[in-house]
Amino acid sequence: MPATHRLTAPAPGWTTTTDVVVVGSGVAGLTVALNVREAGLRAVVVTKAMLDDGSTRWAQGGIAAALGEGDTPEQHLDDTLVAGAGLCDEEAVRTLVTEGPEAVRHLIATGAAFDRGDDGEILLTREGGHHRRRIAHAGGDATGAEISRALVTAVRSDPGLELIEHALVLDLLTDAAGHAAGLTLHVMGEGQRDGVGAIRARAVVLATGGMGQVFSATTNPAVSTGDGVALALRAGAEVTDLEFVQFHPTVLWLGPEAEGQQPLVSEAVRGEGAHLVDATGTRFMLGQHELAELAPRDIVAKAITRQMQLRGTEHMYLDGRHFGAEMWEQRFPTILASCRAHGIDPVTEPIPVAPAAHYASGGVRTDLSGRTTVPGLYACGEVACTGVHGANRLASNSLLEGLVFAERIAADLTARHRADDLPERSVDVAAARAAHPVPLPAPEARAEVQRLMSRGAGVLRSAASMADAAAGLTLLAEQAVAHVVEEKPADPRVETWEAANLLLVATALVAAAAQRAETRGCHWREDFPERDDAHWQRHLILTLTASGDPVSTPEEQ
């Protein structure tokens, strides 16, 4: 096994035991938990805030699947491969699009209610990169909230499924053979399970969501601090495609000082006919792509950024005034309310928009059963890299990926359980103690990481900008070490653990982005503006060295 690292933390003060521990309560995590329970396995769901506080409930547009008349999985596959810019794993995409429709039906059977027409059929819309209407939605633009509601209701109705809320996962535990044997965590509460504890398990599933908080402006909630990717790296797992961070083109612009989670203006608004315009009302996407405003997200985000540079402005506009009040109120009630709360009325004026960090196409490397390179450790949802998204996620494929690959993980665990291949695991205490402790940065390092990343590794990147970001990140790490040497270390607590996770993930992302000397998908290099298939139509695989530094290795072609 490779050298492992762990966060500086107190020894666990309590322990519990289960068969499967699932970290995360979005569509992926809760689907795994419900399905392994059906197989008779005990399960514990650990979530960082409340059960419905993750990224899933913020998803507006919907879930993509070939459900409509005339649509086929093959057409869905083609659109996904085009958006992925040459780096999708075709077998993974084929798995997604062929198993996707049935996975959506399972979701409906669980209780999710999608919008339907007068004939009872599911209403479908279009989003960027899709040549057909195949996006199922709920509550107009509240799809994620409805999916989350249905899954949380099902989970809470299962008395045999244990829930631990307000808990930050820390590190993986393994047995003497290097197989996952549980994890450590910190519960932010009172009572018997308070502070740092341990969950011993036969298998561990990461479904921790994204890492959008590595940037100053993001559509991700505050809990999206890359905890799962950081844990996996420290445990010796392979991580891939971190450089491909998708910036959503149309995020409500709240001013130059706005930070943290920003309101999303769903791609479905463009799917229904809204136009991207500059301050003069000119549609600048016409002639740039055959799908105009519905081009893949990387193309639209780049076009908006170019126009901002050309015009010397900080945002463009999304014009949906022609929809009229009734359509805004019925089809996009969430977006309408959000805009009006910030003093903008889409019924009578264009919406100011700019790109913001939205989705990590890369993550912990898995196979088609969700297995990572650490035995017994699985990953699904945004924290994982299944190969589906390639260099740029196709709109509304994320919820579907979470569903499909969560079901595949549950199927793998069920098969292992029935084959007596999920024995109880004894934690290798000596190995856990020998793991290198990671010095913790001060809590204020979080804001500095975000500033460095937004400036040096955002929508536009170059060797110079990323060198500056890397230097700043290295300084933060050195300061954390210096404080330990001076016997003034940062206190182990949620804020310092999150800062450590963000620092590690940011450092790994910059290392990969600096190495990929081309422009591909949502990785845009000003100094290498062309796609270079001869050298870079391959993945970069990240691991940690013995000293704890991320190193990326190109996959063999």
Secondary structure, 3 states (H helix, E strand, C coil): CCCCEEECCCCCCCEEECCEEEECCCHHHHHHHHHHHHCCCCEEEECCCCCCCCCHHHCCCCEECCCCCCCCHHHHHHHHHHHCCCCCCHHHHHHHHHHHHHHHHHHHHHCCCCCECCCCCECEECCCCCCCCCEECCCCCCHHHHHHHHHHHHHHCCCCEEEECCEEEEEEEECCCCCEEEEEEEECCCCCCCEEEEEECCEEEECCCCCHHHCCEECCCCCCCCHHHHHHHHCCCCEECCCCEEEEEEEECCCCCCCEECCECCHHHHHCCCEEECCCCCECCCCCCCCHHHCCHHHHHHHHHHHHHHHCCCCEEEECHHHCHHHHHHHCHHHHHHHHHCCCCCCCCCEEEEEEEEEECCEEECCCCCECCCCCEEECHHHEECCCCCCCCCCCHHHHHHHHHHHHHHHHHHHHHHCCCCCCCCCCHHHHHHCEEECCCCCCHHHHHHHHHHHHECCCECHHHHHHHHHHHHHHHHHHHHHHHCCCCCCCCHHHHHHHHHHHHHHHHHHHHHHCCCCECCECECCCCCCCHHHHCCCEEEEECCCCCEEEEECCC
